[in-house]
Amino acid sequence: MSMLKIAAGAVLGAALLAVGGATALAAPEINRPAPAFTGTAADGATIRLEDYRGKTVVLEWTNADCPFVRKHYGAGNMQALQKEWTGQGIVWLQVISSAPGKQGHVDGPTAIGLNRERGAQPSHTILDPEGSIGRAYDARTTPHMYIVDPEGTLVYMGGIDSIRSANSADIPQAVNYVREALQATVKGAPVPNPVTRAYGCSVHYSS
């Protein structure tokens, strides 16, 4: 084997290791620091996760055209959670990672209008059309929920509740994992179910 082939193989191997290492580091893990991000909100504000150190932060991936999102907004369930917890000082960040031309993609004024129509009360709505924040969190569905504690540690990721359906009649019977996790977090207690299975529509990232 020529020295050129050996060198090329070494470079390729190093590149593969680097890619693998980066992927492993980017994957969100419970009880580890939440992936840092900077994003632009629907109203033009710059949102940095680090700016909320000292507060509990909820991340809610959303897509207004998704039937599973409509389930929770149509029944007032998501808005009730937002109002309940932002009233206690929790920061609630919606994230829209739908790419331009894909289902759920909206501009800032449209996102603000949708929240006004539905009576939604997030602290901010982050527009993530390039998908960088969504991919950092491995967000796969809408809704997909994450909770970051005041120390910046990821303490919950998964579904909003325990019944994976688009039927709003199931909401009263379901265990609301987000409320359960927030109740534990504000008390400084371990989250009972830190990782659950998220359900909903696929996040429509750019290809």
Phi, psi and omega in degrees: 000134182289158178298329180295318179293321179298314180297317179298319179296321180295319180295316179297317179298318179296321180295318180296320178296320180296316179297315180298318180295321180295320180297317182296320181291327184283335183295129180291142179227138176296141181066022173237162178304134178293144178304128179288151176203158170230130182219170178252128181279166181301332180268007178093354180291150175269126183246122177240130179303321184297336180290345181257015176301133185101351177236153173278136183238131172256134173249127182236108174283132188220159179204108187298340181269357183278131180301329181286325174292317178299327177306309187280329176279323180297328179272354182080009184290314181293318179297321179297318177297314180302312182295317181301315190266328174294332176294343178256013176093004177285142175267124183244116183246113169286147175229129178246108183255011177294133181281158176307134181085355180255158179304133176093350179289132178219160172268178184301308181300324179293318179298318179296318179296319178299316179294322178295316181297323184270353184072026179285148184226051173290160176292319177207159172242117182266130176266122186232056187296335178278348174080011185292321179288316179301318180290325178298327180264359183057038178291125186244337185226165169237120358281153167226128192244141178222148177230130179245128183279174184300339178273000180087016182265136177284119185244350177208142169207135179153214184277165176287328180206187192266352181250110186274085179210168176258014183263116182295341179294343181279345187301314182297334182272348186276152169280120179277100185294328181292313177299316180302315182291321179292320178300319178290317184297317182292339177270354184075020182260159177297143177287127185299320181231080188290335178230122176231172181274118176285149177222154180146201177278152175295144173290130186267077178288162171292150183282000000 
